[in-house]
Amino acid sequence: MGKAFNASEFRSSFKGHNPASTSYFMVRLALPKAFNSATKGGAYIENFSNRAVACDLPTVEIDTTVRAYNGPMRQIPTGHIHPTSIVEFIEGEDGMIREFFDKWLNYIYDVKNGYRVPFYDDIISEKMSIDVYARNGELISIYDFHDVFPRSISPTQMHWTPSGNPMTVPVEFSYHKWTRSNVGG
């Protein structure tokens, strides 16, 4: 027979550390090589850090193949995949966030240029970082996404509700790999 849940044991399992919070973070995004100060890219990037309202931490998925001789089938690991990550940015009345990502996506897959995709190194941002903070404001870890580019801009739903919620621009990013650095805690 199993042991009954004990709230004191649960709390003591954190050993003096509070549970991490999902609401203390900042997103930093490096400018892609193809963009320079002439495209006002610097201004866009500087304003992104405080505009991220939600984001996905990176994950790893194991790619498998099925081995089926006789008996039950088995999933055999063959490699790993980094699924996409979504960051939601709060849009301003100037439409700057959406405009920046539209320009980036159009540069990657330019209709005017016969749908030719530029070199990979020209379309990526070398790094996007998610800084995670403790409730007291101390930086506790940094998740770095390497070789990042926007894959899509998800729909922004508009509606006539009096709630006054800010408009957001959800951007789905692809990345080559990610690393995590423990800073404090």
Secondary structure, DSSP 8 states (H G I E B T S, - for coil): ------HHHHHHTTTT-----SS-EEEEE---TT--GGGTHHHHHHHHTTTEEEE-----EEEEEEE-SSSS-EEEEEEEE---EEEEEE--TT-HHHHHHHHHHHHHT-GGGTT----HHHH-EEEEEEEEE-TTS-EEEEEEEEEEEEEEE--------TT----EEEEEEE-SEEEEEE---
